[in-house]
Amino acid sequence: MINRWIHFWILPCSEISMLIEKKNANQITFLEKIRLKAHVNICKMCRAYQKKVTLIDQLLSKHTNDEKKEGFEEIEIQDFKQRMKEKMKK
């Protein structure tokens, strides 16, 4: 009976990786959040995995935010128009 409760609350590592990804995407339910915390508190490997995933996610989101363009340059617009005209002629 106790084993069933332990396995209900403390998920295996194979399921925790998906919960970590869901947490980073802000798509985790309250129960999943509790189960994730319970597992990560006792599993050193999953705790390290969570730190790495969070760091990678932060770095990637910062990198993509830095590269966002506000608009197109005039030469890009002219090039696009020229290509569209050429395709319309065919």
mmCIF file as gemmi writes it, N, C-alpha and C atoms, coordinates in Angstrom:
data_model
loop_
_atom_site.group_PDB
_atom_site.id
_atom_site.type_symbol
_atom_site.label_atom_id
_atom_site.label_alt_id
_atom_site.label_comp_id
_atom_site.label_asym_id
_atom_site.label_entity_id
_atom_site.label_seq_id
_atom_site.pdbx_PDB_ins_code
_atom_site.Cartn_x
_atom_site.Cartn_y
_atom_site.Cartn_z
_atom_site.occupancy
_atom_site.B_iso_or_equiv
_atom_site.pdbx_formal_charge
_atom_site.auth_seq_id
_atom_site.auth_asym_id
_atom_site.pdbx_PDB_model_num
ATOM 1 N N . MET Axp A 1 ? 0.825 -1.207 0 1 0 ? 1 A 1
ATOM 2 C CA . MET Axp A 1 ? 0 0 0 1 0 ? 1 A 1
ATOM 3 C C . MET Axp A 1 ? 0.863 1.263 0 1 0 ? 1 A 1
ATOM 4 N N . ILE Axp A 2 ? 1.892 1.262 0.838 1 0 ? 2 A 1
ATOM 5 C CA . ILE Axp A 2 ? 2.779 2.422 0.904 1 0 ? 2 A 1
ATOM 6 C C . ILE Axp A 2 ? 3.528 2.597 -0.414 1 0 ? 2 A 1
ATOM 7 N N . ASN Axp A 3 ? 3.934 1.483 -1.032 1 0 ? 3 A 1
ATOM 8 C CA . ASN Axp A 3 ? 4.647 1.566 -2.312 1 0 ? 3 A 1
ATOM 9 C C . ASN Axp A 3 ? 3.797 2.244 -3.381 1 0 ? 3 A 1
ATOM 10 N N . ARG Axp A 4 ? 2.511 1.984 -3.381 1 0 ? 4 A 1
ATOM 11 C CA . ARG Axp A 4 ? 1.624 2.617 -4.361 1 0 ? 4 A 1
ATOM 12 C C . ARG Axp A 4 ? 1.596 4.131 -4.168 1 0 ? 4 A 1
ATOM 13 N N . TRP Axp A 5 ? 1.52 4.567 -2.918 1 0 ? 5 A 1
ATOM 14 C CA . TRP Axp A 5 ? 1.516 6.001 -2.637 1 0 ? 5 A 1
ATOM 15 C C . TRP Axp A 5 ? 2.84 6.647 -3.022 1 0 ? 5 A 1
ATOM 16 N N . ILE Axp A 6 ? 3.922 5.952 -2.728 1 0 ? 6 A 1
ATOM 17 C CA . ILE Axp A 6 ? 5.24 6.488 -3.088 1 0 ? 6 A 1
ATOM 18 C C . ILE Axp A 6 ? 5.344 6.634 -4.598 1 0 ? 6 A 1
ATOM 19 N N . HIS Axp A 7 ? 4.925 5.626 -5.343 1 0 ? 7 A 1
ATOM 20 C CA . HIS Axp A 7 ? 4.998 5.689 -6.801 1 0 ? 7 A 1
ATOM 21 C C . HIS Axp A 7 ? 4 6.687 -7.386 1 0 ? 7 A 1
ATOM 22 N N . PHE Axp A 8 ? 2.931 6.97 -6.668 1 0 ? 8 A 1
ATOM 23 C CA . PHE Axp A 8 ? 1.986 7.978 -7.139 1 0 ? 8 A 1
ATOM 24 C C . PHE Axp A 8 ? 2.583 9.377 -7.012 1 0 ? 8 A 1
ATOM 25 N N . TRP Axp A 9 ? 3.198 9.676 -5.872 1 0 ? 9 A 1
ATOM 26 C CA . TRP Axp A 9 ? 3.742 11.009 -5.628 1 0 ? 9 A 1
ATOM 27 C C . TRP Axp A 9 ? 5.133 11.2 -6.207 1 0 ? 9 A 1
ATOM 28 N N . ILE Axp A 10 ? 5.973 10.183 -6.09 1 0 ? 10 A 1
ATOM 29 C CA . ILE Axp A 10 ? 7.345 10.277 -6.586 1 0 ? 10 A 1
ATOM 30 C C . ILE Axp A 10 ? 7.417 9.543 -7.915 1 0 ? 10 A 1
ATOM 31 N N . LEU Axp A 11 ? 7.312 10.287 -9 1 0 ? 11 A 1
ATOM 32 C CA . LEU Axp A 11 ? 7.327 9.699 -10.338 1 0 ? 11 A 1
ATOM 33 C C . LEU Axp A 11 ? 8.724 9.206 -10.703 1 0 ? 11 A 1
ATOM 34 N N . PRO Axp A 12 ? 8.821 8.27 -11.641 1 0 ? 12 A 1
ATOM 35 C CA . PRO Axp A 12 ? 10.142 7.823 -12.096 1 0 ? 12 A 1
ATOM 36 C C . PRO Axp A 12 ? 10.831 8.919 -12.922 1 0 ? 12 A 1
ATOM 37 N N . CYS Axp A 13 ? 12.14 8.82 -13.014 1 0 ? 13 A 1
ATOM 38 C CA . CYS Axp A 13 ? 12.942 9.821 -13.734 1 0 ? 13 A 1
ATOM 39 C C . CYS Axp A 13 ? 12.495 9.979 -15.187 1 0 ? 13 A 1
ATOM 40 N N . SER Axp A 14 ? 12.061 8.902 -15.797 1 0 ? 14 A 1
ATOM 41 C CA . SER Axp A 14 ? 11.65 8.966 -17.201 1 0 ? 14 A 1
ATOM 42 C C . SER Axp A 14 ? 10.459 9.902 -17.411 1 0 ? 14 A 1
ATOM 43 N N . GLU Axp A 15 ? 9.613 10.055 -16.423 1 0 ? 15 A 1
ATOM 44 C CA . GLU Axp A 15 ? 8.459 10.948 -16.54 1 0 ? 15 A 1
ATOM 45 C C . GLU Axp A 15 ? 8.779 12.369 -16.076 1 0 ? 15 A 1
ATOM 46 N N . ILE Axp A 16 ? 9.797 12.499 -15.257 1 0 ? 16 A 1
ATOM 47 C CA . ILE Axp A 16 ? 10.157 13.806 -14.716 1 0 ? 16 A 1
ATOM 48 C C . ILE Axp A 16 ? 10.7 14.731 -15.796 1 0 ? 16 A 1
ATOM 49 N N . SER Axp A 17 ? 11.425 14.179 -16.759 1 0 ? 17 A 1
ATOM 50 C CA . SER Axp A 17 ? 11.985 15.037 -17.808 1 0 ? 17 A 1
ATOM 51 C C . SER Axp A 17 ? 10.878 15.77 -18.57 1 0 ? 17 A 1
ATOM 52 N N . MET Axp A 18 ? 9.769 15.108 -18.813 1 0 ? 18 A 1
ATOM 53 C CA . MET Axp A 18 ? 8.644 15.756 -19.496 1 0 ? 18 A 1
ATOM 54 C C . MET Axp A 18 ? 8.028 16.85 -18.616 1 0 ? 18 A 1
ATOM 55 N N . LEU Axp A 19 ? 7.941 16.6 -17.326 1 0 ? 19 A 1
ATOM 56 C CA . LEU Axp A 19 ? 7.391 17.616 -16.425 1 0 ? 19 A 1
ATOM 57 C C . LEU Axp A 19 ? 8.298 18.838 -16.349 1 0 ? 19 A 1
ATOM 58 N N . ILE Axp A 20 ? 9.601 18.617 -16.408 1 0 ? 20 A 1
ATOM 59 C CA . ILE Axp A 20 ? 10.547 19.736 -16.399 1 0 ? 20 A 1
ATOM 60 C C . ILE Axp A 20 ? 10.333 20.603 -17.638 1 0 ? 20 A 1
ATOM 61 N N . GLU Axp A 21 ? 10.155 19.964 -18.774 1 0 ? 21 A 1
ATOM 62 C CA . GLU Axp A 21 ? 9.91 20.709 -20.011 1 0 ? 21 A 1
ATOM 63 C C . GLU Axp A 21 ? 8.571 21.451 -19.945 1 0 ? 21 A 1
ATOM 64 N N . LYS Axp A 22 ? 7.545 20.809 -19.39 1 0 ? 22 A 1
ATOM 65 C CA . LYS Axp A 22 ? 6.245 21.46 -19.258 1 0 ? 22 A 1
ATOM 66 C C . LYS Axp A 22 ? 6.327 22.664 -18.322 1 0 ? 22 A 1
ATOM 67 N N . LYS Axp A 23 ? 7.124 22.53 -17.263 1 0 ? 23 A 1
ATOM 68 C CA . LYS Axp A 23 ? 7.278 23.636 -16.316 1 0 ? 23 A 1
ATOM 69 C C . LYS Axp A 23 ? 7.936 24.828 -17 1 0 ? 23 A 1
ATOM 70 N N . ASN Axp A 24 ? 8.955 24.587 -17.801 1 0 ? 24 A 1
ATOM 71 C CA . ASN Axp A 24 ? 9.625 25.678 -18.507 1 0 ? 24 A 1
ATOM 72 C C . ASN Axp A 24 ? 8.713 26.342 -19.529 1 0 ? 24 A 1
ATOM 73 N N . ALA Axp A 25 ? 7.747 25.603 -20.042 1 0 ? 25 A 1
ATOM 74 C CA . ALA Axp A 25 ? 6.787 26.159 -21.001 1 0 ? 25 A 1
ATOM 75 C C . ALA Axp A 25 ? 5.549 26.723 -20.298 1 0 ? 25 A 1
ATOM 76 N N . ASN Axp A 26 ? 5.549 26.716 -18.968 1 0 ? 26 A 1
ATOM 77 C CA . ASN Axp A 26 ? 4.421 27.197 -18.157 1 0 ? 26 A 1
ATOM 78 C C . ASN Axp A 26 ? 3.125 26.469 -18.478 1 0 ? 26 A 1
ATOM 79 N N . GLN Axp A 27 ? 3.214 25.158 -18.67 1 0 ? 27 A 1
ATOM 80 C CA . GLN Axp A 27 ? 2.032 24.35 -18.973 1 0 ? 27 A 1
ATOM 81 C C . GLN Axp A 27 ? 1.864 23.222 -17.959 1 0 ? 27 A 1
ATOM 82 N N . ILE Axp A 28 ? 2.299 23.433 -16.743 1 0 ? 28 A 1
ATOM 83 C CA . ILE Axp A 28 ? 2.271 22.38 -15.733 1 0 ? 28 A 1
ATOM 84 C C . ILE Axp A 28 ? 1.096 22.613 -14.779 1 0 ? 28 A 1
ATOM 85 N N . THR Axp A 29 ? 0.433 21.526 -14.403 1 0 ? 29 A 1
ATOM 86 C CA . THR Axp A 29 ? -0.687 21.629 -13.468 1 0 ? 29 A 1
ATOM 87 C C . THR Axp A 29 ? -0.157 21.671 -12.038 1 0 ? 29 A 1
ATOM 88 N N . PHE Axp A 30 ? -1.039 21.991 -11.11 1 0 ? 30 A 1
ATOM 89 C CA . PHE Axp A 30 ? -0.646 22.075 -9.701 1 0 ? 30 A 1
ATOM 90 C C . PHE Axp A 30 ? -0.149 20.727 -9.185 1 0 ? 30 A 1
ATOM 91 N N . LEU Axp A 31 ? -0.862 19.651 -9.504 1 0 ? 31 A 1
ATOM 92 C CA . LEU Axp A 31 ? -0.465 18.317 -9.048 1 0 ? 31 A 1
ATOM 93 C C . LEU Axp A 31 ? 0.879 17.913 -9.653 1 0 ? 31 A 1
ATOM 94 N N . GLU Axp A 32 ? 1.072 18.206 -10.932 1 0 ? 32 A 1
ATOM 95 C CA . GLU Axp A 32 ? 2.352 17.881 -11.574 1 0 ? 32 A 1
ATOM 96 C C . GLU Axp A 32 ? 3.492 18.663 -10.937 1 0 ? 32 A 1
ATOM 97 N N . LYS Axp A 33 ? 3.214 19.9 -10.559 1 0 ? 33 A 1
ATOM 98 C CA . LYS Axp A 33 ? 4.231 20.732 -9.922 1 0 ? 33 A 1
ATOM 99 C C . LYS Axp A 33 ? 4.66 20.131 -8.578 1 0 ? 33 A 1
ATOM 100 N N . ILE Axp A 34 ? 3.699 19.652 -7.814 1 0 ? 34 A 1
ATOM 101 C CA . ILE Axp A 34 ? 4.002 19.028 -6.523 1 0 ? 34 A 1
ATOM 102 C C . ILE Axp A 34 ? 4.808 17.751 -6.729 1 0 ? 34 A 1
ATOM 103 N N . ARG Axp A 35 ? 4.4 16.936 -7.693 1 0 ? 35 A 1
ATOM 104 C CA . ARG Axp A 35 ? 5.104 15.682 -7.966 1 0 ? 35 A 1
ATOM 105 C C . ARG Axp A 35 ? 6.527 15.954 -8.455 1 0 ? 35 A 1
ATOM 106 N N . LEU Axp A 36 ? 6.685 16.983 -9.267 1 0 ? 36 A 1
ATOM 107 C CA . LEU Axp A 36 ? 8.013 17.352 -9.758 1 0 ? 36 A 1
ATOM 108 C C . LEU Axp A 36 ? 8.91 17.775 -8.603 1 0 ? 36 A 1
ATOM 109 N N . LYS Axp A 37 ? 8.398 18.637 -7.73 1 0 ? 37 A 1
ATOM 110 C CA . LYS Axp A 37 ? 9.188 19.091 -6.581 1 0 ? 37 A 1
ATOM 111 C C . LYS Axp A 37 ? 9.572 17.927 -5.679 1 0 ? 37 A 1
ATOM 112 N N . ALA Axp A 38 ? 8.629 17.021 -5.444 1 0 ? 38 A 1
ATOM 113 C CA . ALA Axp A 38 ? 8.907 15.874 -4.576 1 0 ? 38 A 1
ATOM 114 C C . ALA Axp A 38 ? 10.024 15.02 -5.158 1 0 ? 38 A 1
ATOM 115 N N . HIS Axp A 39 ? 9.994 14.795 -6.456 1 0 ? 39 A 1
ATOM 116 C CA . HIS Axp A 39 ? 11.016 13.958 -7.091 1 0 ? 39 A 1
ATOM 117 C C . HIS Axp A 39 ? 12.366 14.668 -7.129 1 0 ? 39 A 1
ATOM 118 N N . VAL Axp A 40 ? 12.363 15.932 -7.529 1 0 ? 40 A 1
ATOM 119 C CA . VAL Axp A 40 ? 13.618 16.678 -7.67 1 0 ? 40 A 1
ATOM 120 C C . VAL Axp A 40 ? 14.302 16.865 -6.318 1 0 ? 40 A 1
ATOM 121 N N . ASN Axp A 41 ? 13.523 16.928 -5.239 1 0 ? 41 A 1
ATOM 122 C CA . ASN Axp A 41 ? 14.117 17.07 -3.908 1 0 ? 41 A 1
ATOM 123 C C . ASN Axp A 41 ? 14.913 15.845 -3.482 1 0 ? 41 A 1
ATOM 124 N N . ILE Axp A 42 ? 14.572 14.674 -4.032 1 0 ? 42 A 1
ATOM 125 C CA . ILE Axp A 42 ? 15.294 13.469 -3.613 1 0 ? 42 A 1
ATOM 126 C C . ILE Axp A 42 ? 16.223 12.912 -4.687 1 0 ? 42 A 1
ATOM 127 N N . CYS Axp A 43 ? 16.087 13.357 -5.929 1 0 ? 43 A 1
ATOM 128 C CA . CYS Axp A 43 ? 16.881 12.799 -7.029 1 0 ? 43 A 1
ATOM 129 C C . CYS Axp A 43 ? 17.912 13.826 -7.51 1 0 ? 43 A 1
ATOM 130 N N . LYS Axp A 44 ? 19.167 13.54 -7.236 1 0 ? 44 A 1
ATOM 131 C CA . LYS Axp A 44 ? 20.242 14.462 -7.591 1 0 ? 44 A 1
ATOM 132 C C . LYS Axp A 44 ? 20.396 14.612 -9.104 1 0 ? 44 A 1
ATOM 133 N N . MET Axp A 45 ? 20.217 13.539 -9.846 1 0 ? 45 A 1
ATOM 134 C CA . MET Axp A 45 ? 20.381 13.585 -11.302 1 0 ? 45 A 1
ATOM 135 C C . MET Axp A 45 ? 19.29 14.439 -11.959 1 0 ? 45 A 1
ATOM 136 N N . CYS Axp A 46 ? 18.068 14.289 -11.519 1 0 ? 46 A 1
ATOM 137 C CA . CYS Axp A 46 ? 16.978 15.08 -12.092 1 0 ? 46 A 1
ATOM 138 C C . CYS Axp A 46 ? 17.093 16.549 -11.689 1 0 ? 46 A 1
ATOM 139 N N . ARG Axp A 47 ? 17.598 16.809 -10.5 1 0 ? 47 A 1
ATOM 140 C CA . ARG Axp A 47 ? 17.818 18.186 -10.065 1 0 ? 47 A 1
ATOM 141 C C . ARG Axp A 47 ? 18.86 18.86 -10.966 1 0 ? 47 A 1
ATOM 142 N N . ALA Axp A 48 ? 19.938 18.123 -11.28 1 0 ? 48 A 1
ATOM 143 C CA . ALA Axp A 48 ? 20.969 18.654 -12.18 1 0 ? 48 A 1
ATOM 144 C C . ALA Axp A 48 ? 20.403 18.862 -13.583 1 0 ? 48 A 1
ATOM 145 N N . TYR Axp A 49 ? 19.595 17.914 -14.05 1 0 ? 49 A 1
ATOM 146 C CA . TYR Axp A 49 ? 18.963 18.035 -15.371 1 0 ? 49 A 1
ATOM 147 C C . TYR Axp A 49 ? 18.068 19.272 -15.424 1 0 ? 49 A 1
ATOM 148 N N . GLN Axp A 50 ? 17.303 19.493 -14.364 1 0 ? 50 A 1
ATOM 149 C CA . GLN Axp A 50 ? 16.405 20.646 -14.326 1 0 ? 50 A 1
ATOM 150 C C . GLN Axp A 50 ? 17.196 21.953 -14.385 1 0 ? 50 A 1
ATOM 151 N N . LYS Axp A 51 ? 18.306 22.027 -13.671 1 0 ? 51 A 1
ATOM 152 C CA . LYS Axp A 51 ? 19.131 23.236 -13.699 1 0 ? 51 A 1
ATOM 153 C C . LYS Axp A 51 ? 19.681 23.485 -15.097 1 0 ? 51 A 1
ATOM 154 N N . LYS Axp A 52 ? 20.145 22.417 -15.753 1 0 ? 52 A 1
ATOM 155 C CA . LYS Axp A 52 ? 20.708 22.565 -17.1 1 0 ? 52 A 1
ATOM 156 C C . LYS Axp A 52 ? 19.642 23.004 -18.098 1 0 ? 52 A 1
ATOM 157 N N . VAL Axp A 53 ? 18.476 22.38 -18.035 1 0 ? 53 A 1
ATOM 158 C CA . VAL Axp A 53 ? 17.394 22.723 -18.962 1 0 ? 53 A 1
ATOM 159 C C . VAL Axp A 53 ? 16.956 24.17 -18.757 1 0 ? 53 A 1
ATOM 160 N N . THR Axp A 54 ? 16.85 24.59 -17.515 1 0 ? 54 A 1
ATOM 161 C CA . THR Axp A 54 ? 16.443 25.96 -17.215 1 0 ? 54 A 1
ATOM 162 C C . THR Axp A 54 ? 17.476 26.954 -17.732 1 0 ? 54 A 1
ATOM 163 N N . LEU Axp A 55 ? 18.748 26.646 -17.531 1 0 ? 55 A 1
ATOM 164 C CA . LEU Axp A 55 ? 19.812 27.524 -18.012 1 0 ? 55 A 1
ATOM 165 C C . LEU Axp A 55 ? 19.799 27.626 -19.536 1 0 ? 55 A 1
ATOM 166 N N . ILE Axp A 56 ? 19.683 26.487 -20.209 1 0 ? 56 A 1
ATOM 167 C CA . ILE Axp A 56 ? 19.642 26.48 -21.676 1 0 ? 56 A 1
ATOM 168 C C . ILE Axp A 56 ? 18.438 27.268 -22.179 1 0 ? 56 A 1
ATOM 169 N N . ASP Axp A 57 ? 17.295 27.084 -21.539 1 0 ? 57 A 1
ATOM 170 C CA . ASP Axp A 57 ? 16.083 27.8 -21.939 1 0 ? 57 A 1
ATOM 171 C C . ASP Axp A 57 ? 16.259 29.312 -21.781 1 0 ? 57 A 1
ATOM 172 N N . GLN Axp A 58 ? 16.861 29.733 -20.674 1 0 ? 58 A 1
ATOM 173 C CA . GLN Axp A 58 ? 17.095 31.16 -20.443 1 0 ? 58 A 1
ATOM 174 C C . GLN Axp A 58 ? 18.052 31.735 -21.481 1 0 ? 58 A 1
ATOM 175 N N . LEU Axp A 59 ? 19.128 31.008 -21.769 1 0 ? 59 A 1
ATOM 176 C CA . LEU Axp A 59 ? 20.108 31.486 -22.747 1 0 ? 59 A 1
ATOM 177 C C . LEU Axp A 59 ? 19.504 31.59 -24.142 1 0 ? 59 A 1
ATOM 178 N N . LEU Axp A 60 ? 18.733 30.581 -24.525 1 0 ? 60 A 1
ATOM 179 C CA . LEU Axp A 60 ? 18.107 30.608 -25.849 1 0 ? 60 A 1
ATOM 180 C C . LEU Axp A 60 ? 17.07 31.72 -25.971 1 0 ? 60 A 1
ATOM 181 N N . SER Axp A 61 ? 16.279 31.922 -24.941 1 0 ? 61 A 1
ATOM 182 C CA . SER Axp A 61 ? 15.267 32.975 -25.017 1 0 ? 61 A 1
ATOM 183 C C . SER Axp A 61 ? 15.928 34.351 -25.05 1 0 ? 61 A 1
ATOM 184 N N . LYS Axp A 62 ? 17.031 34.52 -24.327 1 0 ? 62 A 1
ATOM 185 C CA . LYS Axp A 62 ? 17.759 35.791 -24.372 1 0 ? 62 A 1
ATOM 186 C C . LYS Axp A 62 ? 18.351 36.006 -25.759 1 0 ? 62 A 1
ATOM 187 N N . HIS Axp A 63 ? 18.915 34.957 -26.329 1 0 ? 63 A 1
ATOM 188 C CA . HIS Axp A 63 ? 19.536 35.053 -27.649 1 0 ? 63 A 1
ATOM 189 C C . HIS Axp A 63 ? 18.503 35.387 -28.721 1 0 ? 63 A 1
ATOM 190 N N . THR Axp A 64 ? 17.354 34.755 -28.668 1 0 ? 64 A 1
ATOM 191 C CA . THR Axp A 64 ? 16.328 35.025 -29.68 1 0 ? 64 A 1
ATOM 192 C C . THR Axp A 64 ? 15.731 36.414 -29.5 1 0 ? 64 A 1
ATOM 193 N N . ASN Axp A 65 ? 15.627 36.892 -28.27 1 0 ? 65 A 1
ATOM 194 C CA . ASN Axp A 65 ? 15.112 38.247 -28.045 1 0 ? 65 A 1
ATOM 195 C C . ASN Axp A 65 ? 16.084 39.296 -28.567 1 0 ? 65 A 1
ATOM 196 N N . ASP Axp A 66 ? 17.386 39.028 -28.459 1 0 ? 66 A 1
ATOM 197 C CA . ASP Axp A 66 ? 18.391 39.969 -28.943 1 0 ? 66 A 1
ATOM 198 C C . ASP Axp A 66 ? 18.38 40.075 -30.458 1 0 ? 66 A 1
ATOM 199 N N . GLU Axp A 67 ? 17.996 39 -31.143 1 0 ? 67 A 1
ATOM 200 C CA . GLU Axp A 67 ? 18.059 38.972 -32.599 1 0 ? 67 A 1
ATOM 201 C C . GLU Axp A 67 ? 16.769 39.405 -33.292 1 0 ? 67 A 1
ATOM 202 N N . LYS Axp A 68 ? 15.738 39.711 -32.542 1 0 ? 68 A 1
ATOM 203 C CA . LYS Axp A 68 ? 14.472 40.106 -33.164 1 0 ? 68 A 1
ATOM 204 C C . LYS Axp A 68 ? 14.657 41.411 -33.927 1 0 ? 68 A 1
ATOM 205 N N . LYS Axp A 69 ? 14.064 41.45 -35.11 1 0 ? 69 A 1
ATOM 206 C CA . LYS Axp A 69 ? 14.126 42.647 -35.942 1 0 ? 69 A 1
ATOM 207 C C . LYS Axp A 69 ? 12.868 43.471 -35.728 1 0 ? 69 A 1
ATOM 208 N N . GLU Axp A 70 ? 13.048 44.761 -35.779 1 0 ? 70 A 1
ATOM 209 C CA . GLU Axp A 70 ? 11.908 45.663 -35.664 1 0 ? 70 A 1
ATOM 210 C C . GLU Axp A 70 ? 11.185 45.822 -36.994 1 0 ? 70 A 1
ATOM 211 N N . GLY Axp A 71 ? 11.914 45.716 -38.094 1 0 ? 71 A 1
ATOM 212 C CA . GLY Axp A 71 ? 11.306 45.878 -39.403 1 0 ? 71 A 1
ATOM 213 C C . GLY Axp A 71 ? 12.278 45.418 -40.472 1 0 ? 71 A 1
ATOM 214 N N . PHE Axp A 72 ? 11.928 45.694 -41.709 1 0 ? 72 A 1
ATOM 215 C CA . PHE Axp A 72 ? 12.778 45.313 -42.826 1 0 ? 72 A 1
ATOM 216 C C . PHE Axp A 72 ? 13.531 46.54 -43.33 1 0 ? 72 A 1
ATOM 217 N N . GLU Axp A 73 ? 14.727 46.286 -43.811 1 0 ? 73 A 1
ATOM 218 C CA . GLU Axp A 73 ? 15.483 47.371 -44.429 1 0 ? 73 A 1
ATOM 219 C C . GLU Axp A 73 ? 14.972 47.572 -45.849 1 0 ? 73 A 1
ATOM 220 N N . GLU Axp A 74 ? 15.21 48.745 -46.386 1 0 ? 74 A 1
ATOM 221 C CA . GLU Axp A 74 ? 14.708 49.097 -47.716 1 0 ? 74 A 1
ATOM 222 C C . GLU Axp A 74 ? 15.224 48.14 -48.785 1 0 ? 74 A 1
ATOM 223 N N . ILE Axp A 75 ? 16.473 47.742 -48.682 1 0 ? 75 A 1
ATOM 224 C CA . ILE Axp A 75 ? 17.047 46.837 -49.687 1 0 ? 75 A 1
ATOM 225 C C . ILE Axp A 75 ? 16.368 45.47 -49.653 1 0 ? 75 A 1
ATOM 226 N N . GLU Axp A 76 ? 15.977 45.021 -48.456 1 0 ? 76 A 1
ATOM 227 C CA . GLU Axp A 76 ? 15.268 43.747 -48.34 1 0 ? 76 A 1
ATOM 228 C C . GLU Axp A 76 ? 13.889 43.834 -48.997 1 0 ? 76 A 1
ATOM 229 N N . ILE Axp A 77 ? 13.23 44.954 -48.818 1 0 ? 77 A 1
ATOM 230 C CA . ILE Axp A 77 ? 11.905 45.145 -49.419 1 0 ? 77 A 1
ATOM 231 C C . ILE Axp A 77 ? 12.008 45.169 -50.939 1 0 ? 77 A 1
ATOM 232 N N . GLN Axp A 78 ? 12.991 45.904 -51.457 1 0 ? 78 A 1
ATOM 233 C CA . GLN Axp A 78 ? 13.177 45.988 -52.907 1 0 ? 78 A 1
ATOM 234 C C . GLN Axp A 78 ? 13.517 44.623 -53.501 1 0 ? 78 A 1
ATOM 235 N N . ASP Axp A 79 ? 14.368 43.884 -52.808 1 0 ? 79 A 1
ATOM 236 C CA . ASP Axp A 79 ? 14.745 42.542 -53.271 1 0 ? 79 A 1
ATOM 237 C C . ASP Axp A 79 ? 13.523 41.627 -53.315 1 0 ? 79 A 1
ATOM 238 N N . PHE Axp A 80 ? 12.69 41.703 -52.291 1 0 ? 80 A 1
ATOM 239 C CA . PHE Axp A 80 ? 11.476 40.897 -52.241 1 0 ? 80 A 1
ATOM 240 C C . PHE Axp A 80 ? 10.532 41.259 -53.393 1 0 ? 80 A 1
ATOM 241 N N . LYS Axp A 81 ? 10.354 42.544 -53.619 1 0 ? 81 A 1
ATOM 242 C CA . LYS Axp A 81 ? 9.484 42.99 -54.716 1 0 ? 81 A 1
ATOM 243 C C . LYS Axp A 81 ? 9.994 42.486 -56.063 1 0 ? 81 A 1
ATOM 244 N N . GLN Axp A 82 ? 11.305 42.562 -56.253 1 0 ? 82 A 1
ATOM 245 C CA . GLN Axp A 82 ? 11.895 42.123 -57.513 1 0 ? 82 A 1
ATOM 246 C C . GLN Axp A 82 ? 11.666 40.627 -57.73 1 0 ? 82 A 1
ATOM 247 N N . ARG Axp A 83 ? 11.865 39.838 -56.689 1 0 ? 83 A 1
ATOM 248 C CA . ARG Axp A 83 ? 11.651 38.389 -56.81 1 0 ? 83 A 1
ATOM 249 C C . ARG Axp A 83 ? 10.19 38.069 -57.097 1 0 ? 83 A 1
ATOM 250 N N . MET Axp A 84 ? 9.286 38.795 -56.472 1 0 ? 84 A 1
ATOM 251 C CA . MET Axp A 84 ? 7.859 38.567 -56.715 1 0 ? 84 A 1
ATOM 252 C C . MET Axp A 84 ? 7.484 38.907 -58.162 1 0 ? 84 A 1
ATOM 253 N N . LYS Axp A 85 ? 8.035 39.993 -58.691 1 0 ? 85 A 1
ATOM 254 C CA . LYS Axp A 85 ? 7.766 40.371 -60.08 1 0 ? 85 A 1
ATOM 255 C C . LYS Axp A 85 ? 8.27 39.303 -61.042 1 0 ? 85 A 1
ATOM 256 N N . GLU Axp A 86 ? 9.456 38.768 -60.751 1 0 ? 86 A 1
ATOM 257 C CA . GLU Axp A 86 ? 10.021 37.725 -61.608 1 0 ? 86 A 1
ATOM 258 C C . GLU Axp A 86 ? 9.161 36.469 -61.579 1 0 ? 86 A 1
ATOM 259 N N . LYS Axp A 87 ? 8.662 36.114 -60.418 1 0 ? 87 A 1
ATOM 260 C CA . LYS Axp A 87 ? 7.818 34.919 -60.301 1 0 ? 87 A 1
ATOM 261 C C . LYS Axp A 87 ? 6.472 35.119 -60.991 1 0 ? 87 A 1
ATOM 262 N N . MET Axp A 88 ? 5.966 36.33 -60.982 1 0 ? 88 A 1
ATOM 263 C CA . MET Axp A 88 ? 4.678 36.606 -61.622 1 0 ? 88 A 1
ATOM 264 C C . MET Axp A 88 ? 4.789 36.563 -63.14 1 0 ? 88 A 1
ATOM 265 N N . LYS Axp A 89 ? 5.96 36.846 -63.679 1 0 ? 89 A 1
ATOM 266 C CA . LYS Axp A 89 ? 6.17 36.806 -65.125 1 0 ? 89 A 1
ATOM 267 C C . LYS Axp A 89 ? 6.161 35.379 -65.648 1 0 ? 89 A 1
ATOM 268 N N . LYS Axp A 90 ? 6.539 34.424 -64.833 1 0 ? 90 A 1
ATOM 269 C CA . LYS Axp A 90 ? 6.643 33.022 -65.272 1 0 ? 90 A 1
ATOM 270 C C . LYS Axp A 90 ? 5.315 32.375 -65.447 1 0 ? 90 A 1
